[in-house]
């Protein structure tokens, strides 16, 4: 897919989080959580492009 897109994000601990709640990446990868079958997107999916601001 090419063209412009908007990625909204509310994860302030991610190093790609931008002002106003936008992701600064051009694209992200969304992957399924393992062994969770609730039928709810917030339970079953995750942004695998996430990287923490601070390395632990």
PyMOL commands that set and color helices and strands:
alter all, ss='L'
color gray80, all
select helices_A, chain A and resi 41-44
alter helices_A, ss='H'
color red, helices_A
select strands_A, chain A and resi 17-18+22-23+30-32+45-47
alter strands_A, ss='S'
color yellow, strands_A
deselect
rebuild
show_as cartoon
